[in-house]
Amino acid sequence: MTACLLTGFIPHTGNKGANRTPLDWDTRMKIAAGAALGLEYLHDEGIVHGNIKSSNILLTKDYTACVSDYGVTQLVSATPAAVNRILGYRAPEVTDIRRVGPRADVYSFGVLLIELLTGKAPVHASPSDEDGIDLPRWVQSVAQEEWSTQVFDKELMKYQGNIEEEMVGMLHIAQQCVAPSPDQRTPIKQVVKMIKNLRKE
C-alpha cells in the first residue's frame, strides 16, 4: 500500500509549495471518520494506542486514513525528549507516556480533530503566551470571547457548499473528546457514531 502522512496536507506543516494539495471538507471528514474507526478497533481489542497524532495517520491514495505506530510508546523510555514528541496531544492526566488509558487516546484524537478543523499546529504561538497555547485551550478561549468562524481553517472557507453546520458539529465532538476530566470524555465508539451522524443522508 502506498501511503502518505496526514501532516503533509495540513497547512501548519509548512507544506505550502505549488504542489501542495489542500484538503477539502469532505476529505477531512473522511480522514476523521477513518481514524476514529481505526482507534475504535484498537480499543475493542483492548489495545491503547498511546500516541495519536497527525504524523501517525497515514493516508492512501484515496485518502483512507490508517492509524500507525500503535503500542510503540510501551517500548520507549519516558524521557523529556519522548514526552516532547507528543506535546500538544497529551491528555492532562498523563504523566508517564507508557501508561495511558483509552480516554487519553480519545483526548489525543480530539486534538487531531481540532487540528483538521483549524489548520493550526497542536501547540501554536499566541500573542499572550510566548510558550504557545494548546489547541483545546485556544478554541475554548475563542468560544468564550465571541463565537465565530475564525476558529476554522481559512482553506475550508474557500469551498462551496453548506459545510459550516457540519464543521461546528465536528468541533463540538472534538470538544467532548478533550474534556479535562477523563470521565467526561466521550468513548471512541460513541465518537464514531457521532461523526457518522454529522453527514446528512
ChimeraX attribute file (.defattr): number of C-alpha atoms within 10 A of each C-alpha:
attribute: neighborCount
match mode: 1-to-1
recipient: residues
	/A:1	6
	/A:2	7
	/A:3	15
	/A:4	17
	/A:5	16
	/A:6	23
	/A:7	21
	/A:8	17
	/A:9	19
	/A:10	26
	/A:11	22
	/A:12	17
	/A:13	13
	/A:14	11
	/A:15	15
	/A:16	14
	/A:17	7
	/A:18	6
	/A:19	7
	/A:20	13
	/A:21	13
	/A:22	16
	/A:23	19
	/A:24	14
	/A:25	21
	/A:26	11
	/A:27	14
	/A:28	21
	/A:29	22
	/A:30	17
	/A:31	23
	/A:32	22
	/A:33	21
	/A:34	20
	/A:35	27
	/A:36	26
	/A:37	20
	/A:38	18
	/A:39	26
	/A:40	22
	/A:41	14
	/A:42	17
	/A:43	19
	/A:44	12
	/A:45	9
	/A:46	10
	/A:47	15
	/A:48	23
	/A:49	24
	/A:50	24
	/A:51	25
	/A:52	27
	/A:53	26
	/A:54	24
	/A:55	15
	/A:56	18
	/A:57	24
	/A:58	20
	/A:59	21
	/A:60	14
	/A:61	10
	/A:62	9
	/A:63	17
	/A:64	17
	/A:65	26
	/A:66	21
	/A:67	21
	/A:68	17
	/A:69	13
	/A:70	16
	/A:71	15
	/A:72	12
	/A:73	20
	/A:74	15
	/A:75	8
	/A:76	11
	/A:77	13
	/A:78	16
	/A:79	10
	/A:80	8
	/A:81	10
	/A:82	13
	/A:83	17
	/A:84	12
	/A:85	12
	/A:86	17
	/A:87	14
	/A:88	21
	/A:89	27
	/A:90	25
	/A:91	25
	/A:92	14
	/A:93	12
	/A:94	13
	/A:95	12
	/A:96	12
	/A:97	21
	/A:98	18
	/A:99	13
	/A:100	20
	/A:101	17
	/A:102	19
	/A:103	24
	/A:104	28
	/A:105	26
	/A:106	30
	/A:107	30
	/A:108	26
	/A:109	27
	/A:110	33
	/A:111	29
	/A:112	24
	/A:113	28
	/A:114	27
	/A:115	25
	/A:116	28
	/A:117	24
	/A:118	24
	/A:119	21
	/A:120	20
	/A:121	22
	/A:122	24
	/A:123	19
	/A:124	16
	/A:125	13
	/A:126	12
	/A:127	8
	/A:128	8
	/A:129	9
	/A:130	9
	/A:131	11
	/A:132	15
	/A:133	19
	/A:134	19
	/A:135	23
	/A:136	23
	/A:137	12
	/A:138	16
	/A:139	19
	/A:140	13
	/A:141	12
	/A:142	14
	/A:143	14
	/A:144	9
	/A:145	8
	/A:146	9
	/A:147	12
	/A:148	10
	/A:149	15
	/A:150	13
	/A:151	19
	/A:152	21
	/A:153	19
	/A:154	14
	/A:155	16
	/A:156	20
	/A:157	15
	/A:158	9
	/A:159	11
	/A:160	9
	/A:161	8
	/A:162	8
	/A:163	15
	/A:164	14
	/A:165	10
	/A:166	17
	/A:167	18
	/A:168	17
	/A:169	17
	/A:170	23
	/A:171	21
	/A:172	13
	/A:173	22
	/A:174	26
	/A:175	21
	/A:176	18
	/A:177	28
	/A:178	29
	/A:179	19
	/A:180	15
	/A:181	14
	/A:182	19
	/A:183	9
	/A:184	12
	/A:185	21
	/A:186	21
	/A:187	19
	/A:188	24
	/A:189	15
	/A:190	13
	/A:191	24
	/A:192	20
	/A:193	13
	/A:194	16
	/A:195	18
	/A:196	13
	/A:197	12
	/A:198	16
	/A:199	12
	/A:200	6
	/A:201	4
